[in-house]
Structures are given as structure tokens and as C-alpha cells.
Amino acid sequence: MNQKISPQNYNPDFLDDIQGNILQPHERNHARHLLISFGRKKKAEDSIHTWIQQLSQKISSCWQELSRSEDSLFCSLLLTQSGYRYLNLSMPADKAFQSGMVSRGSTLCDPNPSSWEPNYTQATIDALLIVAGNNPVDVAQEIVLIKENLLAAGGDVLVEEQGHRLVRSELDIEHFGFVDGISQPKHRSVSISKSTSPTLMTNPDVLLAPDGNGGYGSYFVFRKLEQNVKLWEENVQALAEQTKTSPFLTGAWAMGRFKDGTPVVEHEQMQFCSVPNNSFNYAKDSSGDICPFHAHMRKMNMRNNDPYPRIARRAMTFGLRPDLHPQGKMFSLPEKGVGLLFMCFQKNIEEGFEYLQCVANDPDAPLSGAGQDPLISQGNGQKVTNQWPTKYNDTTRIQYSFDRTVTLKGGEYFIAPSISCLKQVVK
Ligand code: HEM
């Protein structure tokens, strides 16, 4: 989709019709994600159409989010292709969206959906509702109200996922302990016309696509990725023993950054910066002696000025970590029940998320012989065998097989349509 949005559109009216969280993250600490079936019951007290009409008044727009208060709730409604059909809306153009994630499984080398959490496949997913806030009680109360009305309208909640921000020293981390959310594919800031405040934001043209009904939205990928923290630590430890280096360095060779966010291509050790460096590239490491080509970050973005897919990552962690509590020494590292609710917006799913997942899976992408991504590549339980450095900035390599530590438990493709599109829904 190459249709350009004119910069004259970057004004309050246009942005008030775009859902929040697309052009800037909602940044709340807690969120509930409800995967919804509209149900096909005939004798519902009220209709799903009325439910959506009422809910559309609560949806947080991009414009509202720019001047939000700390304690405000965030609310968003996203639809699948099946939700679009149910509501008789005109289908947006994206082919992967129209097929749904399960149908794209062979392209993505995903595990068979029979191995996913059963609730993800028990019925067709029509929509995703996200309610987020800084106070978990406020979020829970709002969810109860919305759910009550949904059930009265004949709908059903298939899955409810709780996401939260995991924070260490004021920086967001994921469950393997790495600072996350530092680098987003480069977005150009643009000014908003007809606005009294000189607010700058992500360039809308990078992420927005027509929603099929006269407005603009953004395609959204949702994947529940479970992380086996114990196995990850065992892998980096075993590789450190074989190479006689440290697990901090071998972890950085797998991820591309040390746990504190320091890029391994820039430093041999953690620098503990309060704001991790993001203005670097791999020009000085053309043979992968410092940061392996298979490192997650390097696979996802070569940082060499080639055009690459622009996704806006909006992940949240799920699952509790009593072992990280100062008094939690008696708890062991989790093997299941924790992970990442991977979420991202893009203009085109095939050129965005799918391209990146295929690069992760392909040992010859984006360069011949790069190796598979040891973090997110899919591969039917087989280990990821790559050539690893044995020292920092050295040409020698050893072959080492990394266990797969991230497992897909369910997911779907959505679009966050314009708010006017949701308001158009009539019975
Ligand atoms: C459990 C799953 C995942 C974990 C733990 C994870 C973790 C990380 C971490 C720690 C970083 C570096 C921090 C940063 O620069 O923001 C990163 C970067 C990134 N990840 Fe992931 N990630 C996961 C899944 C994915 C998936 C599924 C994709 C896309 C298919 C993806 C795409 C990216 C991209 C595009 C970057 C930025 C690279 C750059 O611009 O240099 N990640 N990830």
C-alpha cells in the first residue's frame, strides 16, 4: 500500500479519528487484552452493533492521547477480517489480514495451532479490546462493565491476557532481563498543522493504511510468546563455558545488546547508561566478529540504510516473577507462564511483521550464512545451530546449538480502524 497521506492531514480533526497507541505508545503500566467472539446467538438482549456504537464513545483517539493525564484509561477496539464480515464493513486491502494468522502459519513456520492454548482456537476471534491504565483496579473495573454489556449483547470473551510493564532501574525489561523498547524503526517526527501546541510525533504515513470505510487505521499483529527463562540462562551459560567467556557476553551475542541495553557492537562490557545508546550501526563489523549476524537485533534491523520494514512495537510482558522480588530467592527461574505479548502496528502485514519473522527463520537472510535468530526463529522444536564467536572481536568460530526458548501460544491479525469506521456500525 503506497497511498500517501498528505501532511495537510496531520491536524487535530484527522488525529481525533485515528485510534491511540498507533502513532505513539499508550505507555500505561497495566493492560487487559480481551480476544472476543461476537457470538452467533440469535436472542441476545442487545446487539453487538449497539455494543460497538456505545464503546466507540470510549475509544481513545491519537489526538486525546497527546494531552492525556497520568490517571486516564486507554481504550482501543481492533477487528479481525471475520469481525469486519460480521459487521458488514468493507474489507481493507491487506491480503495477510484477510487470511488471518492461522492461514499464514506455513509462511511463518509457526507451530500447529493444535499446540496453542486451546482458547485461542475454540472459536473465531472477531475483535480485540485493549483497556490500559496505571491503576490496575481502575482497569479491572472498566473491564467488568464492558464485559457485562458484551455478554448481554451475545458476545463472548475467548481469551483474557493481562499485560504489564516489567521495570528495572526505571527501564522496561523483558523476561530474559534485557532492556527492551529502545529502538523503533526510524520514524520521522512531523509537526501537527492547525494546532496551537507545537507537538511533534511519528510520521503517520509510515504506519497508517486506509481502513476500507473512508478512514485510516493500522494493521496489528498480536502473538502470545511464552519464554523459558531457565532454559535461556542455561544456554547462554553453556555457551560461555565452551567459549571461556561470560554469560553476559554470550547473551549479548544472541540478542545484540547486553542486558542493560549496551550494544555489543560498541562495547565489550555493559556501560550501565541511564538511556541506552541507540545511535549506532554495524559498519565497523562487516564480518560479524563483534556482533554475530544472527543476533536478534541485527537480524531485525541491519541499520545499513537499506529500506526495511517499519513496525511500531507495542509489546507488554505477561506473567509474574516472584523470583525477581528482593525476598524471592526461594523461587526458581520460570520455565513457563511468563513471556511477551508481542504486538506491533504496521502499514502492511506481509511487508512488516511477516517479513521480519521470515528473516528470523531463514538462515540465509538478510545475508547468506547469517544464521537463524536464536531468540524468535520457529523450528518445530529443533535447536538453532549457528556459528558463534569465541572471543570479542575475533575471527574464530565454534558451532553451538541453542535451544528454542520462545514458544508461540496463540495470536491473530487485526486492524485498528478509524473511530468513524466504528461509529458507522449499524444493525
Ligand atoms: C519473546 C520475544 C521477543 C523478545 C524477548 C524480544 C526482545 C528484544 C530486545 C531485548 C530488543 C532490543 C531492545 C531494543 O532495541 O528495543 C529487541 C529489538 C527488536 N525486536 Fe524483538 N523481541 C521479541 C520478539 C520480536 C519479534 C516477534 C519481532 C518481529 C518479528 C521483533 C522485532 C524486533 C525489532 C524490529 C527490534 C529493533 C531492532 C533495531 O532496530 O535495532 N522482536 N527485541
Residues whose N, C-alpha, C, O or C-beta is under 5 A from the ligand:
A	BS01	HEM	E174 F178 V179 D180 G181 I182 S183 Q184 P185 L225 M297 M300 N301 L340 F342 F353 L356 Q357 I376 V406
